[in-house]
Amino acid sequence: MNPDLKAVLFDLDGTLLDSFSAHYGAYEIMFAHFGIELVKKRFLSTYSPNWYETYQAFGLPEKHWDSANRLWLEAMEKNHTLLFPGVAEILAILHRRYTLGLVTSGSKSRVTTDLARTQIEHLFSIVVTGDDIQKPKPSPEGLNLALLELGVRPGETVYIGDALADYEMALAAGVSFIGVKSDFANLNSDDPSYQVYPIKHLPDLLPSGR
């Protein structure tokens, strides 16, 4: 990793927010509306931040996707997800050393609400949501937009995420990647292409910064 690292960009759900139970419950409610049983093992093996891939994996016809989005968001509004333990402190430490940003697949309305509720929105110089791009992860569009807005090069940046699509997005953008462990995780901790750590180790994994 570049010792002159300038920017640390994060995924949100499963990386900073402990949102697995809330997300899974929302998927259960939504799929049940369409008569589809959500099987946890299959959900985990096919999980993607691009929820349309989850819809496809469980055979939800595309004509129902808009309704499914609405039902999922309605279910999520009833759940208040929390930060993983220590995340607020970790972000405060890193904020003194780097420019921080967020690149997430979540909708702008939900992400804005989550950041305000967890009181971490002031730590991010850029927030790119699913509403800001045309192509979701693993497309590098969101990450490239963040780099452009921050004025940093790919080699000066690292992306932190918990899903294979996060790694693939970083790879496509030419950005270093560090994986973190979460209940969503479909990252393989034995894959030589990337490394996976508990997020509490993050400050020790990065160079000293500015």
BARO-708114 format. One record per residue (C-alpha): x negated, y negated, z negated. Coordinates in steps of 0.2 Angstrom, whole numbers, padded with zeros to 4 digits, always signed. Each point is the difference from the previous one (the first is absolute). Layout:
% BARO-708114
XYZ ...
//
This chain:
% BARO-708114
+0000+0000+0000 -0006-0017+0004 -0008-0008-0015 +0006-0017+0006 +0018+0006-0002 +0012-0015+0000 +0018+0006+0001 +0009+0015-0009 +0017+0004+0007 +0013+0011-0008 +0015+0011+0004 +0014-0002-0013 +0011+0015-0003 -0010+0014-0008 -0016-0010+0000 +0005-0015-0012 +0018+0004-0004 +0005+0016-0008 +0015+0002+0011 +0001+0018+0005 +0015+0005-0011 +0009-0015+0006 -0003+0003+0018 +0003+0018-0001 +0017-0003-0009 +0005-0013+0013 -0004+0013+0014 +0010+0013-0009 +0015-0012-0001 -0001-0005+0018 -0003+0017+0008 +0015+0007-0011 +0011-0013+0008 -0004+0008+0017 +0002+0018-0007 -0019+0003+0000 -0009+0009-0015 -0016-0008-0004 -0013+0013-0004 -0015-0007-0010 -0013+0012+0007 +0004-0005+0017 +0002-0018-0004 -0018+0000-0007 -0007+0009+0015 +0008-0011+0013 -0001-0017-0010 -0005-0015+0009 +0001-0019-0004 +0010-0001+0017 +0017+0006-0007 +0006+0004+0017 -0012+0015+0001 +0009+0006-0016 +0017-0002+0008 -0006+0010+0015 -0008+0013-0011 +0017+0003-0008 +0010+0000+0016 +0009-0017-0003 +0006-0006+0017 -0006-0016+0006 +0017-0008+0001 +0001+0001-0019 -0016-0008-0004 +0006-0018-0002 +0013+0007-0013 -0013+0010-0008 -0011-0015-0002 +0014-0009-0009 +0005+0014-0011 -0018+0003-0005 -0003-0019-0005 +0016+0000-0010 -0006+0015-0010 -0017-0008-0002 +0008-0016-0007 +0006+0010-0015 -0017+0005-0005 -0014-0011-0007 -0017+0008+0004 -0015-0004-0010 -0018-0003+0003 -0012+0015-0004 -0008-0002-0016 -0015-0012+0001 +0004-0006+0017 +0003-0018-0005 -0016-0001-0009 -0010+0008+0015 +0008-0012+0012 -0005-0015-0012 -0018+0006+0000 -0001+0003+0019 +0008-0017+0003 -0015-0008-0008 -0011+0009+0012 +0009+0001+0017 +0014-0006+0010 +0015+0011-0003 +0014+0005+0012 +0015+0012+0002 +0004+0009+0016 +0016+0011-0003 +0014+0008+0009 +0013-0007-0012 +0013-0013+0005 -0004-0018-0004 +0015-0002-0012 -0004+0016-0010 -0019-0004+0000 +0003-0018-0005 +0011+0006-0014 -0012+0013-0007 -0015-0012+0001 +0010-0014-0010 +0006+0013-0013 -0017+0007-0003 -0008-0017+0000 -0014+0004+0012 +0005-0010+0015 -0012-0015-0004 -0015+0012+0002 +0003+0003+0018 -0006-0012+0014 +0010+0010+0013 +0015+0011-0001 +0005+0009+0016 +0016+0010+0000 +0009+0012+0011 +0010-0015+0006 -0015-0009+0006 -0005+0013+0013 +0007+0010+0015 -0010+0016-0003 -0001+0008-0017 -0014+0010-0007 -0011+0008+0006 +0000-0013+0013 -0014-0013-0005 +0012-0015+0004 +0003-0005-0018 -0018+0002-0005 -0006-0010+0015 +0013-0014-0004 -0007-0001-0018 -0018-0001+0006 +0004-0013+0013 +0010-0011-0013 -0014+0002-0013 -0014-0003+0012 -0010+0015-0005 -0008+0013+0011 +0004+0019-0001 -0017+0004-0007 +0002-0012-0014 +0016+0008-0006 +0006+0016-0009 +0018+0007+0000 +0007+0009-0015 +0014+0012+0003 +0007+0017-0005 +0007+0007+0016 -0008+0008+0015 +0008-0014+0011 -0009-0013-0011 -0017+0009+0005 +0005+0001+0018 +0005-0018+0001 -0017-0006-0008 -0009+0012+0011 +0008-0008+0016 -0003-0018-0007 -0019+0004-0003 +0003-0003-0019 -0008+0010-0014 +0012+0011-0010 +0002+0006-0018 +0014+0012-0004 +0009+0000-0017 +0009+0014-0008 +0019-0001-0001 +0015+0011+0000 +0003-0005+0018 -0017+0006+0005 -0003+0010+0015 -0018-0005+0000 -0012+0015-0001 -0013-0003-0014 -0012+0012+0009 +0001-0009+0017 -0018-0007+0004 +0008-0015+0009 +0005-0009-0015 -0001+0001-0019 +0015+0000-0013 -0001-0007-0017 +0011-0005-0014 +0003-0018+0002 -0007-0004-0017 -0017+0003+0008 +0001-0013+0013 -0010-0014-0007 -0015+0011-0002 +0001+0007+0018 -0001-0017+0008 -0016-0011+0002 -0001-0015-0012 +0008-0013+0012 -0001-0018+0000 
//
